[in-house]
Amino acid sequence: MPATLKSAPWKANEEPGTSPDTTPRPSSRERDLVFDPSTRLTWQDDDYTDTHIKPFYEYWGTPPNGKLQDWEGAVRYCRSLDLGGFTDWRLPTITELRSAYLLKSRFSYLKPNRYWSATTSTLNLHWYVQFNSGESDYDFAPWYSLYVRCVRGPGRPNSR
Protein backbone atom coordinates (compact mmCIF):
# COMPACT_ATOMS: atom_id res chain seq x y z
CA MET A 1 0.00 0.00 0.00
CA PRO A 2 1.50 3.43 -0.89
CA ALA A 3 2.38 5.72 1.98
CA THR A 4 1.01 9.19 2.55
CA LEU A 5 3.24 12.20 2.16
CA LYS A 6 2.71 14.61 5.02
CA SER A 7 2.06 18.19 3.98
CA ALA A 8 2.14 17.34 0.28
CA PRO A 9 0.01 19.82 -1.63
CA TRP A 10 -2.56 18.25 -3.91
CA LYS A 11 -5.78 19.26 -5.59
CA ALA A 12 -9.08 17.81 -4.44
CA ASN A 13 -9.97 16.73 -7.97
CA GLU A 14 -6.78 14.65 -8.35
CA GLU A 15 -6.85 10.95 -7.65
CA PRO A 16 -4.84 10.26 -4.43
CA GLY A 17 -1.46 8.78 -5.29
CA THR A 18 -1.30 10.34 -8.77
CA SER A 19 -0.32 13.64 -10.31
CA PRO A 20 0.51 14.87 -13.81
CA ASP A 21 3.88 16.19 -12.55
CA THR A 22 4.73 12.82 -10.86
CA THR A 23 4.82 14.41 -7.39
CA PRO A 24 3.71 11.74 -4.93
CA ARG A 25 0.28 12.53 -3.52
CA PRO A 26 -1.58 11.46 -0.38
CA SER A 27 -3.10 8.01 -0.19
CA SER A 28 -4.29 5.92 2.73
CA ARG A 29 -1.42 5.76 5.25
CA GLU A 30 0.01 8.82 7.02
CA ARG A 31 3.31 7.88 8.58
CA ASP A 32 6.06 6.75 6.25
CA LEU A 33 7.09 9.83 4.25
CA VAL A 34 7.51 13.58 4.63
CA PHE A 35 7.45 15.70 1.47
CA ASP A 36 9.07 19.14 1.44
CA PRO A 37 7.49 21.19 -1.37
CA SER A 38 10.18 23.89 -1.12
CA THR A 39 13.03 21.48 -1.94
CA ARG A 40 10.90 18.79 -3.65
CA LEU A 41 12.59 16.18 -1.45
CA THR A 42 10.79 13.21 0.04
CA TRP A 43 12.10 12.04 3.42
CA GLN A 44 11.87 8.63 5.05
CA ASP A 45 9.76 8.72 8.22
CA ASP A 46 9.02 5.15 9.25
CA ASP A 47 9.24 3.61 12.71
CA TYR A 48 12.62 2.83 14.25
CA THR A 49 13.49 -0.80 14.82
CA ASP A 50 15.97 -0.14 17.62
CA THR A 51 15.41 -2.40 20.61
CA HIS A 52 17.95 -0.55 22.72
CA ILE A 53 19.90 2.63 22.14
CA LYS A 54 23.47 3.15 23.20
CA PRO A 55 25.51 6.31 22.73
CA PHE A 56 27.23 6.38 19.34
CA TYR A 57 30.69 5.90 20.88
CA GLU A 58 29.70 2.51 22.36
CA TYR A 59 29.21 0.99 18.89
CA TRP A 60 32.14 -0.11 16.78
CA GLY A 61 31.03 -1.39 13.42
CA THR A 62 27.42 -1.81 12.43
CA PRO A 63 24.94 -2.75 15.16
CA PRO A 64 22.17 -5.21 14.30
CA ASN A 65 19.31 -2.73 13.84
CA GLY A 66 18.10 -0.78 10.84
CA LYS A 67 18.56 2.89 11.63
CA LEU A 68 21.85 3.08 13.57
CA GLN A 69 24.67 2.38 11.14
CA ASP A 70 28.30 3.04 10.37
CA TRP A 71 28.69 5.32 7.32
CA GLU A 72 29.01 2.56 4.70
CA GLY A 73 26.09 0.74 6.31
CA ALA A 74 24.04 3.94 6.09
CA VAL A 75 24.78 4.27 2.36
CA ARG A 76 23.84 0.60 1.79
CA TYR A 77 20.71 0.93 3.92
CA CYS A 78 19.39 3.89 1.89
CA ARG A 79 20.25 2.32 -1.47
CA SER A 80 18.37 -0.85 -0.56
CA LEU A 81 15.37 0.85 1.09
CA ASP A 82 11.96 0.06 -0.41
CA LEU A 83 9.49 2.44 1.23
CA GLY A 84 6.24 4.00 0.09
CA GLY A 85 6.51 2.25 -3.27
CA PHE A 86 9.88 3.91 -3.99
CA THR A 87 13.31 2.30 -4.34
CA ASP A 88 15.43 5.32 -5.34
CA TRP A 89 16.42 6.32 -1.80
CA ARG A 90 19.88 7.69 -0.95
CA LEU A 91 21.82 9.20 1.93
CA PRO A 92 21.26 12.98 1.89
CA THR A 93 23.93 15.62 1.35
CA ILE A 94 24.78 17.83 4.32
CA THR A 95 22.75 20.69 2.78
CA GLU A 96 19.72 18.42 2.38
CA LEU A 97 20.07 17.06 5.91
CA ARG A 98 20.22 20.59 7.32
CA SER A 99 16.95 21.31 5.51
CA ALA A 100 15.42 18.20 7.17
CA TYR A 101 16.41 19.60 10.58
CA LEU A 102 14.30 22.67 9.80
CA LEU A 103 11.36 20.30 9.14
CA LYS A 104 11.91 18.19 12.26
CA SER A 105 8.49 19.00 13.73
CA ARG A 106 6.87 17.25 10.72
CA PHE A 107 8.62 13.92 11.38
CA SER A 108 6.76 11.35 13.46
CA TYR A 109 9.86 9.24 14.05
CA LEU A 110 12.98 11.19 14.90
CA LYS A 111 15.72 10.53 17.42
CA PRO A 112 17.32 13.63 18.99
CA ASN A 113 20.74 12.46 17.93
CA ARG A 114 23.34 12.58 15.14
CA TYR A 115 22.43 11.59 11.55
CA TRP A 116 24.87 10.77 8.75
CA SER A 117 25.08 12.75 5.52
CA ALA A 118 26.64 11.63 2.24
CA THR A 119 29.06 14.57 2.35
CA THR A 120 32.70 13.87 3.26
CA SER A 121 35.50 16.20 4.31
CA THR A 122 39.00 16.28 2.82
CA LEU A 123 40.16 14.24 5.82
CA ASN A 124 37.77 11.36 4.92
CA LEU A 125 35.55 12.31 7.84
CA HIS A 126 31.82 12.48 7.28
CA TRP A 127 29.42 15.33 7.93
CA TYR A 128 26.47 14.85 10.26
CA VAL A 129 23.59 16.90 11.68
CA GLN A 130 22.69 16.75 15.37
CA PHE A 131 18.87 16.70 15.41
CA ASN A 132 18.44 18.02 18.94
CA SER A 133 20.47 21.19 18.32
CA GLY A 134 20.89 21.64 14.57
CA GLU A 135 24.68 21.48 14.92
CA SER A 136 26.54 20.05 11.95
CA ASP A 137 30.16 19.03 11.75
CA TYR A 138 32.48 16.48 10.12
CA ASP A 139 34.34 15.02 13.05
CA PHE A 140 33.16 11.42 12.80
CA ALA A 141 35.11 8.59 11.25
CA PRO A 142 33.13 6.21 9.03
CA TRP A 143 33.13 3.34 11.55
CA TYR A 144 31.12 5.28 14.16
CA SER A 145 27.42 4.42 14.32
CA LEU A 146 25.02 7.29 13.78
CA TYR A 147 21.37 7.43 12.75
CA VAL A 148 20.14 7.28 9.16
CA ARG A 149 17.44 9.39 7.47
CA CYS A 150 17.09 8.54 3.77
CA VAL A 151 15.87 10.93 1.07
CA ARG A 152 14.74 10.81 -2.53
CA GLY A 153 14.31 13.53 -5.11
CA PRO A 154 16.46 16.40 -6.40
CA GLY A 155 20.17 16.41 -5.65
CA ARG A 156 22.79 13.72 -6.09
CA PRO A 157 21.33 10.70 -7.88
CA ASN A 158 21.25 7.31 -6.25
CA SER A 159 23.81 5.21 -8.10
CA ARG A 160 23.28 1.51 -7.54
BELBEL-V811476 format. One record per pair of residues at least 24 apart in sequence whose C-alpha atoms are under 6 Angstrom apart, sorted by sequence separation. I is the first residue (numbers start at 1). J is the second residue. If there is no record, write none. Layout:
i/j
I/J
I/J
//
This chain:
i/j
93/117
4/29
92/117
93/118
94/119
3/29
4/30
92/118
93/119
8/35
91/118
5/33
6/34
3/32
5/34
5/35
115/146
114/146
115/147
116/148
115/148
91/150
92/151
90/150
90/151
47/109
89/151
89/152
45/109
90/158
71/142
70/142
78/150
70/143
70/144
74/148
70/145
69/145
68/145
69/146
68/146
68/147
67/147
3/84
67/148
2/84
61/143
2/85
59/145
56/145
44/150
43/151
42/151
42/152
41/152
41/153
//
